[in-house]
Structure formats: C-alpha cells, structure tokens
C-alpha cells in the first residue's frame, strides 16, 4: 500500500481490511477458456501466465509477476466467455477481488475511481506498446527486450513457455540464446 501515497491512513486501513489474500499452488488454473471471469487478482508473490490454445498448442501471451494486476478484462468487464487461460506458473500469493468489492471500495473512497481509471489507461498503453514492439521486432530483439525488462523471468518459467511468448520454437530460442551469448564474448 506504500506505493499509493495519495491514500491516507484511514483509507489504507479500509482497503487492507477488505483485501482477500489467497495462496495458489503452481499449476492452478484461475480462469479457463470459455469461462466468464468473476474475479480479478493482483500478484503479491509469484507468477501467473496467460495463454491461448491455438491448433491444440499453448501460446503464451503474457506473464504477470509481483505488483501486476491479473485479469481477463474483456471477459470480466463485458461478462463474456474468456478466450484464454490464466494459470499460476509458480506458487502464488494473490489478492482476490470482484466487481462488488471494487464498487464498495470506490464508494467508500471516491478517489479510487480516478486511480483505477489511470492505472487501466497506463496498462492499456503498455499493452499497446508491447504489441507494436512485438509486431515490428525480430525474435532476437524480443528476446533482448525480455532479458532487459524481465531478466528474472528466464529463471522462473520453463523455456518452452518463454519460447511461446516470444513466438518461436524452443529450438529457435536455444539458437537465439547461443547467438546472444556469443555476441557478448
């Protein structure tokens, strides 16, 4: 809560009192394709992976680690079936919320509406930039970006999931890593 200095002590107490923390084991599916998202999460500890099934293969589309909100926004907001899965890639400690809790907190702390809108806009902007970078970069550039911006992720999730996230095969990822390692020597 110290990351949100605009909240006063009473407001922090209200939020902490209503925050539900829950642990999830690695491999727990938080949301399945076809289900309607009823809950939203924030990662306190661990890593959650978002993926789709395409032609019977898992295609990783995002990783969420400490400090990230985790949600299928289209499913949650529009109450439509999700097109992807959310899975705990590690043992996780997550906050768990739902729309009625968000509504109650915003009613009790009206400034939260502006904060939530601002955070959603920031996340949308980051997603837009990430998609543009993905579309215009080579797999090697995507790998370099991942190493620069999320270096610990490489040791936290299986390499085949990293390869899927980068849009390459595990064999291609091995070749990319070898080229990058050779260039650094």
N, C-alpha and C positions, 0 to 999 in steps of 0.2 A: 504494500500500500504506500510505501515511501516514494514510489515512482510517480505518485499523483499528488503533488504538493498543493494543488488547488483545493483539496478536501480538508476540512477542519477535523479536529479530534472526534467530535460527536458523529460526524458523517462517516469517518473511518470505522468507528465502533458499530454503527448501523450495518455497514457493509460486511464487516468481519462477522458480526452476529448472524447474518443471513447467508453467509458463504458456506456452501457444502463442499467439503473436500472428500475425495474418494480415491482409493488406490485401485489400480487395474494391473493385472498381470500382462506380461508380454504376450502378444497374440490375441488379446481381447479385441473383438470387433465392436466398436462403438456405434457404427452405422453401417448397414448393408445396402447395397444397390437395391432399389425398389421400395425401401422403407422410407417413411416420411420422418425427417429429423424433428425430434421433440425437445432435444436438449442441446445446449451449447456448452463449450468447455474452454478452459484456459490451462495451459501446461505450467505447472509449478515445478515438476521434475519429470524427466523422461522425454520420449519422442513418439509422436503419432504420425503415421504415414497415411496419405490419401492416395488411393489408386482406383483405376477403372479396369474392367475386363474388356479386352478388345481381341476378337478372334480367339478367345479362350486363354489369352495371355494377360498377366497383370501388367499394367502400365502405370508406374508411379508418377503422380502429378505434383505432389508436394510432401514436404516434411515439416512438422511443427515441433519446435523444441521450447525450452524454458522461455516464458514470457509471451508466447504466441497464443492468440485466440484460435480455437479449432471449431469449425462449424461448416456445415453444408448450407451456405447462405441461401441458395436458390430453393432448396427443399424446406429449410426452416422458415424462411420468410413467406414463401408462397404456398407452403403446405402441399408440395408436390413430391412424388417419389424421387429419391436421390438417384443420381446416375453413377455414384461412386461409393466406395467403401472408406471408412475411417478405422484404422487398426493401430493398436498400441505396438510400436516397433520395439519398445523396451518396457520394463515395469514402469508404470507412470503414477504420479500423484497429480490429479487434475481437480480444478474447480468444476462443479456441475451446476448449470443453471437452466432456466426455461423462461418462456415469454412472460409468464405471470410474475416471476421473480424480478425480471428486468423492469416490467411495468411498475411493480411495487416500489423498487428502489428509485426509479425515476420520479415517482410521485412524492416519495419522501425526501429525495434530494434532486430537485429540478435541474440543477446544473449538470447532472449526469447525461441528460438528453443531448446537450451540446458536445460533451466529451465523447459520448458514444458515436455521434454523427462524425465528429472529427476523426476518431480512430478508424471508423469504417472507410472514410474517404482516404485516409493515409494508406490503409491496407489495399484499397482498390487501386490507388496509384502505384503502389509497389507491385501488385499483380500485373498491372498494365505494362510496367517497365520490364518485369521479368519475362512476360510473354513476348514483348518486342525483342528483347535480347535473345531469347531462345530462337525466335524465328530468323534472326539475322546473323547468328553466330555459328561457327563450326563446332563440332563436338569437342574438339580440343579447347576451344575458347570457353565453352560451357563448363568443362572440367576445371580450367584455370579459375573461372569465376567461383565455382563451388569451393575450390580449395581456399580461395582468398576470403570469401564471405562466410563460409561454414566449414572451417577446417576440421572441427571435431566430428562432424557428421560422418566422415570417411571411416572412422573407427567405431561408430555407434550402430550402423546398419549394415546388412550384408551387401557385398559388392554387386550382386545381381540387381538389387534394388537401386543402387546408385546408377548402374548402367541404364536401367529402365528409365530413371528420372532424367538422365542425360540424353535419352533417345538413341542409345547404342546397345549393341550386344555385349555381354560380359567379356567376350574375346576382344572386341574393339576397345573396351575400357582398359584391358590389360596392355594393349599396344599403345594407347594414349598415355597411360601412366609410365610406360617404359620410355617413350619419346620425351616426355616432360622431365623425367629423371635424368636422361642422357643430356638434355639441354642444360640442366643445372650444373653439370660437372665441369 
